[in-house]
Amino acid sequence: MPASRVLPTEEAADLLKLVRDLATKELLPRAAQDEATETFPRDVFTLLGRSGLLGLPYSEEYGGGGQPYEVYLQVLEEIASVWSSVGVGVSVHALSCFGLVEHGTDEQKRAWLPDMLGGELLGAYCLSEAHAGSDPAAMKTTARRDGDSYVLNGAKAWTTHGGNADFYKVMARTPGDSGDRSRSISCFLIPADTAGFTADPPEKKMGLTGSSTTTMRLDDVRIPAERLLGNEGDGLKIALAGLDSGRLGIAAVATGLAQGALDQAVAYAKTRETFGKKIIDHQGLAFVLADMEAAIQSARAMVLHAARLKDRGLPFSREASIAKMVATDNAMKVTTDAVQVLGGYGYTRDFPVERYMREAKVMQIFEGTNQIQRMVISRALAKDNNGTIKESN
Ligand SMILES: Cc1cc2nc3c(=O)[nH]c(=O)nc-3n(C[C@H](O)[C@H](O)[C@H](O)COP(=O)(O)OP(=O)(O)OC[C@H]3O[C@@H](n4cnc5c(N)ncnc54)[C@H](O)[C@@H]3O)c2cc1C
């Protein structure tokens, strides 16, 4: 049963219908096979780009779709309900464009954005390093100014689309405020074919096997100085601001993944019989399904609440963290329960729910683990409390 949606415009409703159709016809038939063979579906991203789905939340002026986040996230959800590797890929591509959209000069935007938002080029986002995931300010990759160029050295771990992307948004340490490690990081846009920039073999992962994840190595990578986004020292700020929106993308993907698992579980429960009746007619099992539905709807409501704050230009960082945490924890629970509903068959690769369960796990880990989301939320609470005390003084 597809999710019922309330959309802000008729145009948005038509867009969602188009996406649902494309997902069913073009993505669903090949998702299981590409995941099983660990094949990166580059042609799917080309198709999504040509259908206008890779730059949806960005301005039409530079080739984006001009859609509010409220609509973009529901598109992501529909894609992820049939193929979460592709949903994650669309979200990561949007994240990789964020720095240029928000901090690029007009000249930089004119030169690069149309191909990035139009979907000709696929992006990747390189913040993490092997020893610096939750704590990115500990990064060691360096960028040294040399005349009209920067020269980068180091290794960026866990790069989604690594080896398959056309451009990489890379955060690296530049000389700067030595007393503040977060103010000496800068943000660069590096084309894939730059000399010295190479991808290690992909990680062997538990799930999301159709999405490549690699370490990207930078050995004396020389790029023109105009590939710096924003000012020297702005890099971590740009990276983390992008993550607020990126987390909403992951929350939407997790919600779609959970919806896909629930749809499978309900369909199965309506046909499987034990003790002379369908298992959905056993209250003990029907209540499991009811809890799954409630978890998904709660997650969707939180995702859309955060999106609407963002669309209105209001602060949404805390709500993005809540949405990411709730949606991904709920997706883990829902996909685990979907395996339970299918009994022994759920544990086999003959049904997709075991894959959904493996895919849900990583949603609790990347773009800030759910422990880090709790840190963001609790820090916001601490600030609120200080504010309240001040007001009462
Ligand atoms: C499939 C996949 C794709 C990824 N794609 C990308 C990408 O495209 N670009 C990119 O830059 N990165 C990417 N990542 C990296 C991802 O963001 C990191 O793995 C994540 O931020 C966690 O970092 P870590 O693995 O180093 O774990 P660590 O930071 O070492 O954390 C280990 C554990 O300690 C906990 N922890 C750490 N600090 C605290 C604290 N202060 N309080 C409480 N608990 C804490 C964490 O929650 C976690 O449970 C990807 C990762 C995966 C698995």
The ligand as a Gaussian input file, in Angstrom:
#p B3LYP/6-31G(d) Opt

LIG

0 1
 C       28.172000       2.842000       4.142000
 C       28.779000       4.108000       4.642000
 C       28.776000       5.233000       3.836000
 C       29.380000       6.413000       4.277000
 N       29.421000       7.493000       3.418000
 C       30.139000       8.591000       3.788000
 C       30.340000       9.665000       2.866000
 O       29.846000       9.633000       1.735000
 N       31.126000      10.709000       3.243000
 C       31.692000      10.784000       4.489000
 O       32.356000      11.766000       4.767000
 N       31.505000       9.779000       5.395000
 C       30.749000       8.700000       5.065000
 N       30.579000       7.661000       5.968000
 C       31.228000       7.744000       7.280000
 C       30.241000       7.901000       8.437000
 O       29.708000       9.176000       8.441000
 C       31.005000       7.529000       9.726000
 O       31.197000       6.126000       9.708000
 C       30.241000       7.961000      10.959000
 O       30.226000       9.354000      11.073000
 C       30.848000       7.349000      12.240000
 O       32.228000       7.550000      12.291000
 P       33.194000       6.318000      12.637000
 O       32.811000       5.191000      11.743000
 O       34.582000       6.821000      12.570000
 O       32.811000       5.901000      14.110000
 P       33.416000       6.576000      15.446000
 O       33.372000       8.042000      15.349000
 O       34.721000       5.933000      15.733000
 O       32.344000       6.093000      16.510000
 C       32.333000       4.765000      17.038000
 C       31.177000       4.660000      18.036000
 O       31.372000       5.594000      19.110000
 C       30.251000       6.433000      19.222000
 N       30.704000       7.774000      19.616000
 C       31.697000       8.508000      19.073000
 N       31.845000       9.676000      19.694000
 C       30.896000       9.694000      20.670000
 C       30.508000      10.643000      21.674000
 N       31.100000      11.837000      21.791000
 N       29.491000      10.318000      22.512000
 C       28.862000       9.122000      22.411000
 N       29.184000       8.184000      21.483000
 C       30.178000       8.475000      20.626000
 C       29.597000       6.447000      17.852000
 O       28.223000       6.773000      17.924000
 C       29.821000       5.010000      17.413000
 O       28.821000       4.187000      17.963000
 C       29.943000       6.483000       5.566000
 C       29.912000       5.357000       6.403000
 C       29.342000       4.178000       5.954000
 C       29.341000       2.968000       6.863000

